[in-house]
Amino acid sequence: MLPEPDTHRSVDDARAEIRQAVMNAFCGVLHGTRLSPMAVLELAAEAIGSVYREVADAHLGDHPCPCGWHPSLAEDLAALQASLALSVAPPPGIDLARAEVAGRA
């Protein structure tokens, strides 16, 4: 669960902005290469991992960032995996597009 930020921007606004940036990059790479959608998504996952590593590295050492975050690879990876799993799972409920017709009105 994401905490509410201390700024005036909401988590929903931040989520929408990041999603749009990722979608734009995804579509650009997909249309500019012969890579499959899954290959492009794997590249996106690698990019997220490298961003994590760079940010985590900036929070380690003798002069860590004053924000107070202390990276924990195992816990952070579990959180990232859980977020991914939640976002790719189909929403609960009936998919009316695939439901069998029961009769006629």
PDB file as gemmi writes it, atoms N, CA and C in Angstrom:
CRYST1    1.000    1.000    1.000  90.00  90.00  90.00 P 1                      
ATOM      1  N   MET A   1       0.837  -1.179   0.000  1.00  0.00           N  
ATOM      2  CA  MET A   1       0.000   0.000   0.000  1.00  0.00           C  
ATOM      3  C   MET A   1       0.882   1.243   0.000  1.00  0.00           C  
ATOM      4  N   LEU A   2       0.611   2.150  -0.910  1.00  0.00           N  
ATOM      5  CA  LEU A   2       1.390   3.365  -1.016  1.00  0.00           C  
ATOM      6  C   LEU A   2       0.906   4.396  -0.016  1.00  0.00           C  
ATOM      7  N   PRO A   3       1.829   5.040   0.690  1.00  0.00           N  
ATOM      8  CA  PRO A   3       1.419   6.106   1.611  1.00  0.00           C  
ATOM      9  C   PRO A   3       1.042   7.363   0.848  1.00  0.00           C  
ATOM     10  N   GLU A   4       0.191   8.178   1.425  1.00  0.00           N  
ATOM     11  CA  GLU A   4      -0.155   9.468   0.831  1.00  0.00           C  
ATOM     12  C   GLU A   4       1.067  10.371   0.923  1.00  0.00           C  
ATOM     13  N   PRO A   5       1.473  10.997  -0.167  1.00  0.00           N  
ATOM     14  CA  PRO A   5       2.659  11.849  -0.118  1.00  0.00           C  
ATOM     15  C   PRO A   5       2.401  13.116   0.685  1.00  0.00           C  
ATOM     16  N   ASP A   6       3.495  13.772   1.064  1.00  0.00           N  
ATOM     17  CA  ASP A   6       3.410  15.008   1.831  1.00  0.00           C  
ATOM     18  C   ASP A   6       3.188  16.223   0.942  1.00  0.00           C  
ATOM     19  N   THR A   7       3.111  16.048  -0.341  1.00  0.00           N  
ATOM     20  CA  THR A   7       2.934  17.170  -1.258  1.00  0.00           C  
ATOM     21  C   THR A   7       1.470  17.302  -1.640  1.00  0.00           C  
ATOM     22  N   HIS A   8       1.177  18.295  -2.461  1.00  0.00           N  
ATOM     23  CA  HIS A   8      -0.198  18.537  -2.889  1.00  0.00           C  
ATOM     24  C   HIS A   8      -0.657  17.561  -3.970  1.00  0.00           C  
ATOM     25  N   ARG A   9       0.266  16.854  -4.583  1.00  0.00           N  
ATOM     26  CA  ARG A   9      -0.108  15.869  -5.614  1.00  0.00           C  
ATOM     27  C   ARG A   9      -0.601  14.598  -4.962  1.00  0.00           C  
ATOM     28  N   SER A  10      -1.597  14.016  -5.528  1.00  0.00           N  
ATOM     29  CA  SER A  10      -2.123  12.773  -4.986  1.00  0.00           C  
ATOM     30  C   SER A  10      -1.384  11.574  -5.570  1.00  0.00           C  
ATOM     31  N   VAL A  11      -1.499  10.455  -4.891  1.00  0.00           N  
ATOM     32  CA  VAL A  11      -0.918   9.212  -5.390  1.00  0.00           C  
ATOM     33  C   VAL A  11      -1.539   8.853  -6.732  1.00  0.00           C  
ATOM     34  N   ASP A  12      -2.835   9.093  -6.892  1.00  0.00           N  
ATOM     35  CA  ASP A  12      -3.494   8.786  -8.166  1.00  0.00           C  
ATOM     36  C   ASP A  12      -2.914   9.610  -9.310  1.00  0.00           C  
ATOM     37  N   ASP A  13      -2.619  10.879  -9.057  1.00  0.00           N  
ATOM     38  CA  ASP A  13      -2.015  11.721 -10.091  1.00  0.00           C  
ATOM     39  C   ASP A  13      -0.624  11.208 -10.453  1.00  0.00           C  
ATOM     40  N   ALA A  14       0.153  10.848  -9.441  1.00  0.00           N  
ATOM     41  CA  ALA A  14       1.498  10.327  -9.679  1.00  0.00           C  
ATOM     42  C   ALA A  14       1.431   9.012 -10.441  1.00  0.00           C  
ATOM     43  N   ARG A  15       0.502   8.131 -10.051  1.00  0.00           N  
ATOM     44  CA  ARG A  15       0.327   6.844 -10.737  1.00  0.00           C  
ATOM     45  C   ARG A  15      -0.019   7.067 -12.203  1.00  0.00           C  
ATOM     46  N   ALA A  16      -0.924   7.979 -12.482  1.00  0.00           N  
ATOM     47  CA  ALA A  16      -1.343   8.261 -13.857  1.00  0.00           C  
ATOM     48  C   ALA A  16      -0.183   8.825 -14.681  1.00  0.00           C  
ATOM     49  N   GLU A  17       0.611   9.705 -14.082  1.00  0.00           N  
ATOM     50  CA  GLU A  17       1.737  10.296 -14.796  1.00  0.00           C  
ATOM     51  C   GLU A  17       2.796   9.243 -15.134  1.00  0.00           C  
ATOM     52  N   ILE A  18       3.118   8.400 -14.182  1.00  0.00           N  
ATOM     53  CA  ILE A  18       4.118   7.356 -14.428  1.00  0.00           C  
ATOM     54  C   ILE A  18       3.588   6.353 -15.438  1.00  0.00           C  
ATOM     55  N   ARG A  19       2.326   5.960 -15.316  1.00  0.00           N  
ATOM     56  CA  ARG A  19       1.738   5.005 -16.252  1.00  0.00           C  
ATOM     57  C   ARG A  19       1.782   5.562 -17.676  1.00  0.00           C  
ATOM     58  N   GLN A  20       1.446   6.843 -17.840  1.00  0.00           N  
ATOM     59  CA  GLN A  20       1.454   7.447 -19.170  1.00  0.00           C  
ATOM     60  C   GLN A  20       2.864   7.490 -19.741  1.00  0.00           C  
ATOM     61  N   ALA A  21       3.850   7.804 -18.906  1.00  0.00           N  
ATOM     62  CA  ALA A  21       5.243   7.826 -19.374  1.00  0.00           C  
ATOM     63  C   ALA A  21       5.686   6.433 -19.823  1.00  0.00           C  
ATOM     64  N   VAL A  22       5.330   5.414 -19.048  1.00  0.00           N  
ATOM     65  CA  VAL A  22       5.686   4.040 -19.408  1.00  0.00           C  
ATOM     66  C   VAL A  22       4.954   3.622 -20.682  1.00  0.00           C  
ATOM     67  N   MET A  23       3.667   3.966 -20.793  1.00  0.00           N  
ATOM     68  CA  MET A  23       2.903   3.612 -21.996  1.00  0.00           C  
ATOM     69  C   MET A  23       3.492   4.289 -23.234  1.00  0.00           C  
ATOM     70  N   ASN A  24       3.872   5.552 -23.103  1.00  0.00           N  
ATOM     71  CA  ASN A  24       4.480   6.257 -24.241  1.00  0.00           C  
ATOM     72  C   ASN A  24       5.783   5.596 -24.662  1.00  0.00           C  
ATOM     73  N   ALA A  25       6.613   5.259 -23.687  1.00  0.00           N  
ATOM     74  CA  ALA A  25       7.881   4.588 -24.000  1.00  0.00           C  
ATOM     75  C   ALA A  25       7.621   3.217 -24.614  1.00  0.00           C  
ATOM     76  N   PHE A  26       6.694   2.466 -24.045  1.00  0.00           N  
ATOM     77  CA  PHE A  26       6.343   1.141 -24.558  1.00  0.00           C  
ATOM     78  C   PHE A  26       5.910   1.234 -26.021  1.00  0.00           C  
ATOM     79  N   CYS A  27       4.962   2.121 -26.307  1.00  0.00           N  
ATOM     80  CA  CYS A  27       4.447   2.245 -27.672  1.00  0.00           C  
ATOM     81  C   CYS A  27       5.542   2.703 -28.639  1.00  0.00           C  
ATOM     82  N   GLY A  28       6.386   3.624 -28.189  1.00  0.00           N  
ATOM     83  CA  GLY A  28       7.474   4.091 -29.041  1.00  0.00           C  
ATOM     84  C   GLY A  28       8.439   2.981 -29.401  1.00  0.00           C  
ATOM     85  N   VAL A  29       8.828   2.180 -28.416  1.00  0.00           N  
ATOM     86  CA  VAL A  29       9.750   1.070 -28.670  1.00  0.00           C  
ATOM     87  C   VAL A  29       9.061  -0.010 -29.503  1.00  0.00           C  
ATOM     88  N   LEU A  30       7.816  -0.306 -29.176  1.00  0.00           N  
ATOM     89  CA  LEU A  30       7.081  -1.338 -29.915  1.00  0.00           C  
ATOM     90  C   LEU A  30       6.964  -0.973 -31.393  1.00  0.00           C  
ATOM     91  N   HIS A  31       6.628   0.275 -31.683  1.00  0.00           N  
ATOM     92  CA  HIS A  31       6.464   0.703 -33.074  1.00  0.00           C  
ATOM     93  C   HIS A  31       7.789   0.947 -33.780  1.00  0.00           C  
ATOM     94  N   GLY A  32       8.847   1.187 -33.019  1.00  0.00           N  
ATOM     95  CA  GLY A  32      10.144   1.478 -33.618  1.00  0.00           C  
ATOM     96  C   GLY A  32      11.046   0.268 -33.780  1.00  0.00           C  
ATOM     97  N   THR A  33      10.597  -0.884 -33.307  1.00  0.00           N  
ATOM     98  CA  THR A  33      11.398  -2.104 -33.400  1.00  0.00           C  
ATOM     99  C   THR A  33      10.517  -3.246 -33.896  1.00  0.00           C  
ATOM    100  N   ARG A  34      11.127  -4.378 -34.064  1.00  0.00           N  
ATOM    101  CA  ARG A  34      10.371  -5.588 -34.410  1.00  0.00           C  
ATOM    102  C   ARG A  34      10.210  -6.485 -33.190  1.00  0.00           C  
ATOM    103  N   LEU A  35      10.397  -5.909 -32.023  1.00  0.00           N  
ATOM    104  CA  LEU A  35      10.287  -6.687 -30.789  1.00  0.00           C  
ATOM    105  C   LEU A  35       8.823  -6.991 -30.480  1.00  0.00           C  
ATOM    106  N   SER A  36       8.607  -8.111 -29.811  1.00  0.00           N  
ATOM    107  CA  SER A  36       7.258  -8.482 -29.404  1.00  0.00           C  
ATOM    108  C   SER A  36       6.847  -7.640 -28.198  1.00  0.00           C  
ATOM    109  N   PRO A  37       5.553  -7.531 -27.940  1.00  0.00           N  
ATOM    110  CA  PRO A  37       5.111  -6.801 -26.749  1.00  0.00           C  
ATOM    111  C   PRO A  37       5.750  -7.344 -25.465  1.00  0.00           C  
ATOM    112  N   MET A  38       5.883  -8.652 -25.346  1.00  0.00           N  
ATOM    113  CA  MET A  38       6.474  -9.218 -24.133  1.00  0.00           C  
ATOM    114  C   MET A  38       7.942  -8.850 -24.009  1.00  0.00           C  
ATOM    115  N   ALA A  39       8.662  -8.839 -25.126  1.00  0.00           N  
ATOM    116  CA  ALA A  39      10.069  -8.441 -25.082  1.00  0.00           C  
ATOM    117  C   ALA A  39      10.205  -6.986 -24.633  1.00  0.00           C  
ATOM    118  N   VAL A  40       9.324  -6.122 -25.108  1.00  0.00           N  
ATOM    119  CA  VAL A  40       9.356  -4.715 -24.706  1.00  0.00           C  
ATOM    120  C   VAL A  40       9.013  -4.580 -23.229  1.00  0.00           C  
ATOM    121  N   LEU A  41       8.048  -5.358 -22.753  1.00  0.00           N  
ATOM    122  CA  LEU A  41       7.702  -5.325 -21.327  1.00  0.00           C  
ATOM    123  C   LEU A  41       8.864  -5.809 -20.467  1.00  0.00           C  
ATOM    124  N   GLU A  42       9.591  -6.808 -20.942  1.00  0.00           N  
ATOM    125  CA  GLU A  42      10.776  -7.265 -20.208  1.00  0.00           C  
ATOM    126  C   GLU A  42      11.833  -6.165 -20.133  1.00  0.00           C  
ATOM    127  N   LEU A  43      11.997  -5.425 -21.215  1.00  0.00           N  
ATOM    128  CA  LEU A  43      12.930  -4.294 -21.203  1.00  0.00           C  
ATOM    129  C   LEU A  43      12.462  -3.223 -20.215  1.00  0.00           C  
ATOM    130  N   ALA A  44      11.154  -2.999 -20.150  1.00  0.00           N  
ATOM    131  CA  ALA A  44      10.610  -2.031 -19.183  1.00  0.00           C  
ATOM    132  C   ALA A  44      10.889  -2.493 -17.757  1.00  0.00           C  
ATOM    133  N   ALA A  45      10.736  -3.780 -17.505  1.00  0.00           N  
ATOM    134  CA  ALA A  45      11.026  -4.312 -16.173  1.00  0.00           C  
ATOM    135  C   ALA A  45      12.505  -4.139 -15.834  1.00  0.00           C  
ATOM    136  N   GLU A  46      13.381  -4.383 -16.814  1.00  0.00           N  
ATOM    137  CA  GLU A  46      14.811  -4.156 -16.597  1.00  0.00           C  
ATOM    138  C   GLU A  46      15.088  -2.692 -16.273  1.00  0.00           C  
ATOM    139  N   ALA A  47      14.400  -1.793 -16.953  1.00  0.00           N  
ATOM    140  CA  ALA A  47      14.584  -0.365 -16.694  1.00  0.00           C  
ATOM    141  C   ALA A  47      14.138  -0.015 -15.276  1.00  0.00           C  
ATOM    142  N   ILE A  48      13.011  -0.546 -14.837  1.00  0.00           N  
ATOM    143  CA  ILE A  48      12.541  -0.305 -13.465  1.00  0.00           C  
ATOM    144  C   ILE A  48      13.567  -0.838 -12.473  1.00  0.00           C  
ATOM    145  N   GLY A  49      14.100  -2.016 -12.739  1.00  0.00           N  
ATOM    146  CA  GLY A  49      15.115  -2.587 -11.861  1.00  0.00           C  
ATOM    147  C   GLY A  49      16.364  -1.729 -11.795  1.00  0.00           C  
ATOM    148  N   SER A  50      16.783  -1.190 -12.929  1.00  0.00           N  
ATOM    149  CA  SER A  50      17.991  -0.360 -12.925  1.00  0.00           C  
ATOM    150  C   SER A  50      17.739   0.973 -12.227  1.00  0.00           C  
ATOM    151  N   VAL A  51      16.531   1.512 -12.343  1.00  0.00           N  
ATOM    152  CA  VAL A  51      16.184   2.736 -11.609  1.00  0.00           C  
ATOM    153  C   VAL A  51      16.212   2.449 -10.111  1.00  0.00           C  
ATOM    154  N   TYR A  52      15.633   1.305  -9.712  1.00  0.00           N  
ATOM    155  CA  TYR A  52      15.671   0.925  -8.296  1.00  0.00           C  
ATOM    156  C   TYR A  52      17.122   0.872  -7.810  1.00  0.00           C  
ATOM    157  N   ARG A  53      17.979   0.181  -8.562  1.00  0.00           N  
ATOM    158  CA  ARG A  53      19.373   0.018  -8.139  1.00  0.00           C  
ATOM    159  C   ARG A  53      20.060   1.374  -7.974  1.00  0.00           C  
ATOM    160  N   GLU A  54      19.851   2.267  -8.933  1.00  0.00           N  
ATOM    161  CA  GLU A  54      20.489   3.583  -8.872  1.00  0.00           C  
ATOM    162  C   GLU A  54      19.978   4.387  -7.676  1.00  0.00           C  
ATOM    163  N   VAL A  55      18.672   4.369  -7.438  1.00  0.00           N  
ATOM    164  CA  VAL A  55      18.105   5.104  -6.303  1.00  0.00           C  
ATOM    165  C   VAL A  55      18.548   4.468  -4.991  1.00  0.00           C  
ATOM    166  N   ALA A  56      18.558   3.147  -4.929  1.00  0.00           N  
ATOM    167  CA  ALA A  56      18.996   2.458  -3.718  1.00  0.00           C  
ATOM    168  C   ALA A  56      20.458   2.785  -3.426  1.00  0.00           C  
ATOM    169  N   ASP A  57      21.293   2.783  -4.447  1.00  0.00           N  
ATOM    170  CA  ASP A  57      22.708   3.107  -4.253  1.00  0.00           C  
ATOM    171  C   ASP A  57      22.885   4.522  -3.703  1.00  0.00           C  
ATOM    172  N   ALA A  58      22.033   5.437  -4.132  1.00  0.00           N  
ATOM    173  CA  ALA A  58      22.118   6.819  -3.650  1.00  0.00           C  
ATOM    174  C   ALA A  58      21.702   6.938  -2.182  1.00  0.00           C  
ATOM    175  N   HIS A  59      21.032   5.921  -1.668  1.00  0.00           N  
ATOM    176  CA  HIS A  59      20.570   5.943  -0.279  1.00  0.00           C  
ATOM    177  C   HIS A  59      21.462   5.123   0.649  1.00  0.00           C  
ATOM    178  N   LEU A  60      22.593   4.681   0.156  1.00  0.00           N  
ATOM    179  CA  LEU A  60      23.539   3.906   0.953  1.00  0.00           C  
ATOM    180  C   LEU A  60      24.814   4.708   1.169  1.00  0.00           C  
ATOM    181  N   GLY A  61      25.659   4.229   2.035  1.00  0.00           N  
ATOM    182  CA  GLY A  61      26.962   4.853   2.214  1.00  0.00           C  
ATOM    183  C   GLY A  61      27.006   5.814   3.381  1.00  0.00           C  
ATOM    184  N   ASP A  62      28.096   6.564   3.424  1.00  0.00           N  
ATOM    185  CA  ASP A  62      28.345   7.486   4.532  1.00  0.00           C  
ATOM    186  C   ASP A  62      27.440   8.708   4.520  1.00  0.00           C  
ATOM    187  N   HIS A  63      26.967   9.101   3.353  1.00  0.00           N  
ATOM    188  CA  HIS A  63      26.130  10.296   3.233  1.00  0.00           C  
ATOM    189  C   HIS A  63      24.835   9.956   2.496  1.00  0.00           C  
ATOM    190  N   PRO A  64      23.970   9.164   3.125  1.00  0.00           N  
ATOM    191  CA  PRO A  64      22.737   8.773   2.445  1.00  0.00           C  
ATOM    192  C   PRO A  64      21.778   9.955   2.297  1.00  0.00           C  
ATOM    193  N   CYS A  65      20.815   9.790   1.478  1.00  0.00           N  
ATOM    194  CA  CYS A  65      19.787  10.800   1.239  1.00  0.00           C  
ATOM    195  C   CYS A  65      19.060  11.109   2.550  1.00  0.00           C  
ATOM    196  N   PRO A  66      18.714  12.358   2.811  1.00  0.00           N  
ATOM    197  CA  PRO A  66      18.052  12.711   4.064  1.00  0.00           C  
ATOM    198  C   PRO A  66      16.573  12.309   4.133  1.00  0.00           C  
ATOM    199  N   CYS A  67      16.030  11.678   3.098  1.00  0.00           N  
ATOM    200  CA  CYS A  67      14.598  11.331   3.115  1.00  0.00           C  
ATOM    201  C   CYS A  67      14.269  10.249   4.139  1.00  0.00           C  
ATOM    202  N   GLY A  68      15.275   9.474   4.543  1.00  0.00           N  
ATOM    203  CA  GLY A  68      15.049   8.457   5.565  1.00  0.00           C  
ATOM    204  C   GLY A  68      14.797   7.058   5.033  1.00  0.00           C  
ATOM    205  N   TRP A  69      14.695   6.880   3.711  1.00  0.00           N  
ATOM    206  CA  TRP A  69      14.463   5.545   3.160  1.00  0.00           C  
ATOM    207  C   TRP A  69      15.741   4.735   3.274  1.00  0.00           C  
ATOM    208  N   HIS A  70      15.595   3.501   3.722  1.00  0.00           N  
ATOM    209  CA  HIS A  70      16.708   2.564   3.808  1.00  0.00           C  
ATOM    210  C   HIS A  70      16.372   1.374   2.927  1.00  0.00           C  
ATOM    211  N   PRO A  71      17.034   1.241   1.778  1.00  0.00           N  
ATOM    212  CA  PRO A  71      16.711   0.147   0.868  1.00  0.00           C  
ATOM    213  C   PRO A  71      16.931  -1.218   1.515  1.00  0.00           C  
ATOM    214  N   SER A  72      16.038  -2.115   1.200  1.00  0.00           N  
ATOM    215  CA  SER A  72      16.143  -3.510   1.617  1.00  0.00           C  
ATOM    216  C   SER A  72      15.760  -4.348   0.410  1.00  0.00           C  
ATOM    217  N   LEU A  73      16.752  -4.889  -0.272  1.00  0.00           N  
ATOM    218  CA  LEU A  73      16.507  -5.563  -1.546  1.00  0.00           C  
ATOM    219  C   LEU A  73      15.403  -6.597  -1.452  1.00  0.00           C  
ATOM    220  N   ALA A  74      15.449  -7.476  -0.463  1.00  0.00           N  
ATOM    221  CA  ALA A  74      14.446  -8.542  -0.367  1.00  0.00           C  
ATOM    222  C   ALA A  74      13.042  -7.971  -0.169  1.00  0.00           C  
ATOM    223  N   GLU A  75      12.909  -7.039   0.765  1.00  0.00           N  
ATOM    224  CA  GLU A  75      11.590  -6.453   1.035  1.00  0.00           C  
ATOM    225  C   GLU A  75      11.110  -5.591  -0.129  1.00  0.00           C  
ATOM    226  N   ASP A  76      12.013  -4.822  -0.699  1.00  0.00           N  
ATOM    227  CA  ASP A  76      11.638  -3.950  -1.811  1.00  0.00           C  
ATOM    228  C   ASP A  76      11.250  -4.765  -3.041  1.00  0.00           C  
ATOM    229  N   LEU A  77      11.990  -5.832  -3.307  1.00  0.00           N  
ATOM    230  CA  LEU A  77      11.662  -6.692  -4.439  1.00  0.00           C  
ATOM    231  C   LEU A  77      10.306  -7.350  -4.241  1.00  0.00           C  
ATOM    232  N   ALA A  78      10.025  -7.799  -3.021  1.00  0.00           N  
ATOM    233  CA  ALA A  78       8.713  -8.394  -2.727  1.00  0.00           C  
ATOM    234  C   ALA A  78       7.600  -7.373  -2.951  1.00  0.00           C  
ATOM    235  N   ALA A  79       7.814  -6.130  -2.543  1.00  0.00           N  
ATOM    236  CA  ALA A  79       6.808  -5.086  -2.740  1.00  0.00           C  
ATOM    237  C   ALA A  79       6.596  -4.801  -4.222  1.00  0.00           C  
ATOM    238  N   LEU A  80       7.686  -4.739  -4.987  1.00  0.00           N  
ATOM    239  CA  LEU A  80       7.565  -4.504  -6.424  1.00  0.00           C  
ATOM    240  C   LEU A  80       6.851  -5.664  -7.115  1.00  0.00           C  
ATOM    241  N   GLN A  81       7.182  -6.889  -6.727  1.00  0.00           N  
ATOM    242  CA  GLN A  81       6.524  -8.060  -7.312  1.00  0.00           C  
ATOM    243  C   GLN A  81       5.037  -8.076  -6.968  1.00  0.00           C  
ATOM    244  N   ALA A  82       4.690  -7.720  -5.731  1.00  0.00           N  
ATOM    245  CA  ALA A  82       3.288  -7.695  -5.325  1.00  0.00           C  
ATOM    246  C   ALA A  82       2.517  -6.636  -6.113  1.00  0.00           C  
ATOM    247  N   SER A  83       3.122  -5.475  -6.317  1.00  0.00           N  
ATOM    248  CA  SER A  83       2.470  -4.422  -7.101  1.00  0.00           C  
ATOM    249  C   SER A  83       2.237  -4.880  -8.535  1.00  0.00           C  
ATOM    250  N   LEU A  84       3.218  -5.536  -9.104  1.00  0.00           N  
ATOM    251  CA  LEU A  84       3.074  -6.045 -10.463  1.00  0.00           C  
ATOM    252  C   LEU A  84       1.974  -7.096 -10.532  1.00  0.00           C  
ATOM    253  N   ALA A  85       1.977  -8.016  -9.578  1.00  0.00           N  
ATOM    254  CA  ALA A  85       0.970  -9.080  -9.576  1.00  0.00           C  
ATOM    255  C   ALA A  85      -0.445  -8.513  -9.436  1.00  0.00           C  
ATOM    256  N   LEU A  86      -0.599  -7.517  -8.591  1.00  0.00           N  
ATOM    257  CA  LEU A  86      -1.924  -6.916  -8.410  1.00  0.00           C  
ATOM    258  C   LEU A  86      -2.389  -6.185  -9.659  1.00  0.00           C  
ATOM    259  N   SER A  87      -1.473  -5.538 -10.343  1.00  0.00           N  
ATOM    260  CA  SER A  87      -1.875  -4.733 -11.495  1.00  0.00           C  
ATOM    261  C   SER A  87      -2.122  -5.557 -12.750  1.00  0.00           C  
ATOM    262  N   VAL A  88      -1.563  -6.754 -12.853  1.00  0.00           N  
ATOM    263  CA  VAL A  88      -1.793  -7.563 -14.051  1.00  0.00           C  
ATOM    264  C   VAL A  88      -2.943  -8.550 -13.895  1.00  0.00           C  
ATOM    265  N   ALA A  89      -3.382  -8.776 -12.676  1.00  0.00           N  
ATOM    266  CA  ALA A  89      -4.484  -9.714 -12.447  1.00  0.00           C  
ATOM    267  C   ALA A  89      -5.778  -9.121 -12.994  1.00  0.00           C  
ATOM    268  N   PRO A  90      -6.620  -9.950 -13.601  1.00  0.00           N  
ATOM    269  CA  PRO A  90      -7.894  -9.428 -14.092  1.00  0.00           C  
ATOM    270  C   PRO A  90      -8.763  -8.982 -12.910  1.00  0.00           C  
ATOM    271  N   PRO A  91      -9.590  -7.971 -13.128  1.00  0.00           N  
ATOM    272  CA  PRO A  91     -10.439  -7.516 -12.033  1.00  0.00           C  
ATOM    273  C   PRO A  91     -11.435  -8.610 -11.647  1.00  0.00           C  
ATOM    274  N   PRO A  92     -11.782  -8.663 -10.373  1.00  0.00           N  
ATOM    275  CA  PRO A  92     -12.751  -9.681  -9.952  1.00  0.00           C  
ATOM    276  C   PRO A  92     -14.128  -9.381 -10.536  1.00  0.00           C  
ATOM    277  N   GLY A  93     -14.897 -10.421 -10.711  1.00  0.00           N  
ATOM    278  CA  GLY A  93     -16.250 -10.235 -11.228  1.00  0.00           C  
ATOM    279  C   GLY A  93     -16.429 -10.929 -12.550  1.00  0.00           C  
ATOM    280  N   ILE A  94     -17.584 -10.754 -13.103  1.00  0.00           N  
ATOM    281  CA  ILE A  94     -17.967 -11.409 -14.347  1.00  0.00           C  
ATOM    282  C   ILE A  94     -17.530 -10.560 -15.531  1.00  0.00           C  
ATOM    283  N   ASP A  95     -16.928 -11.194 -16.525  1.00  0.00           N  
ATOM    284  CA  ASP A  95     -16.578 -10.540 -17.765  1.00  0.00           C  
ATOM    285  C   ASP A  95     -17.746 -10.718 -18.719  1.00  0.00           C  
ATOM    286  N   LEU A  96     -18.571  -9.693 -18.869  1.00  0.00           N  
ATOM    287  CA  LEU A  96     -19.773  -9.806 -19.689  1.00  0.00           C  
ATOM    288  C   LEU A  96     -19.459 -10.102 -21.155  1.00  0.00           C  
ATOM    289  N   ALA A  97     -18.300  -9.729 -21.612  1.00  0.00           N  
ATOM    290  CA  ALA A  97     -17.924 -10.000 -23.003  1.00  0.00           C  
ATOM    291  C   ALA A  97     -17.705 -11.493 -23.237  1.00  0.00           C  
ATOM    292  N   ARG A  98     -17.406 -12.228 -22.170  1.00  0.00           N  
ATOM    293  CA  ARG A  98     -17.155 -13.669 -22.305  1.00  0.00           C  
ATOM    294  C   ARG A  98     -18.224 -14.522 -21.647  1.00  0.00           C  
ATOM    295  N   ALA A  99     -19.204 -13.885 -21.060  1.00  0.00           N  
ATOM    296  CA  ALA A  99     -20.258 -14.634 -20.388  1.00  0.00           C  
ATOM    297  C   ALA A  99     -21.147 -15.357 -21.405  1.00  0.00           C  
ATOM    298  N   GLU A 100     -21.602 -16.523 -21.037  1.00  0.00           N  
ATOM    299  CA  GLU A 100     -22.485 -17.286 -21.905  1.00  0.00           C  
ATOM    300  C   GLU A 100     -23.887 -16.687 -21.842  1.00  0.00           C  
ATOM    301  N   VAL A 101     -24.497 -16.549 -23.017  1.00  0.00           N  
ATOM    302  CA  VAL A 101     -25.839 -15.995 -23.090  1.00  0.00           C  
ATOM    303  C   VAL A 101     -26.817 -17.008 -22.501  1.00  0.00           C  
ATOM    304  N   ALA A 102     -27.652 -16.546 -21.567  1.00  0.00           N  
ATOM    305  CA  ALA A 102     -28.572 -17.444 -20.869  1.00  0.00           C  
ATOM    306  C   ALA A 102     -29.945 -17.519 -21.538  1.00  0.00           C  
ATOM    307  N   GLY A 103     -30.281 -16.581 -22.363  1.00  0.00           N  
ATOM    308  CA  GLY A 103     -31.595 -16.583 -22.993  1.00  0.00           C  
ATOM    309  C   GLY A 103     -31.781 -15.343 -23.843  1.00  0.00           C  
ATOM    310  N   ARG A 104     -33.035 -15.049 -24.119  1.00  0.00           N  
ATOM    311  CA  ARG A 104     -33.351 -13.887 -24.947  1.00  0.00           C  
ATOM    312  C   ARG A 104     -34.326 -12.987 -24.208  1.00  0.00           C  
ATOM    313  N   ALA A 105     -34.193 -11.726 -24.458  1.00  0.00           N  
ATOM    314  CA  ALA A 105     -35.101 -10.783 -23.824  1.00  0.00           C  
ATOM    315  C   ALA A 105     -36.249 -10.464 -24.728  1.00  0.00           C  
TER     316      ALA A 105                                                      
END                                                                             
